[in-house]
């Protein structure tokens, strides 16, 4: 676990260093006169509503080679504004086998439903046991342990579960990917 945390910190530091270098280069380059510049095909317009690829175009302008997920959502726990990104080169250089555990935890229909109902406001074990998916409390606790262990849920106090704020947008992104 500590090795994963250290790797995540190193990864973020690398990303920040690359972004800092890109910004330094941008500041050092003389900017073109906006009145004579010709927009590239697919370039972001001044009206984001007129550009169906506004997010991709802005990402390409600000951080070429980056892959990002972001969201601004309202959930029962409150508003979530979250973004995270890595460079494709870094993602392709990772050992993808390390990613199996968190994905595996979501790979069961009952666990996916558990995360969904907890995210939408059902948060106590008593409420969860009322759902018809669980024949026994042992079965419920087995699935909850899997989700807590993988970081998709946390238990701030006994008998109470929640989706950590930093996991809400990634969960929604994963469900969006699965439904596309």
Secondary structure, 3 states (H helix, E strand, C coil): CHHHHHHHHHHHHHHHHHHHHHHHHHHHCCCCCCCCCCCCCCCCCCCHHHCCCHHHHHHHHHCCCEEEEEEEEEECCEEEEEEEEEEHHHHHHCCHHHHHHHHHHCCCHHHHHHHHHHHCCCCEHHHHHCCCCCCCHHHHHHHHHHHHHCCCCEEEECCEEECCHHHHHHHHHHHHHHHC
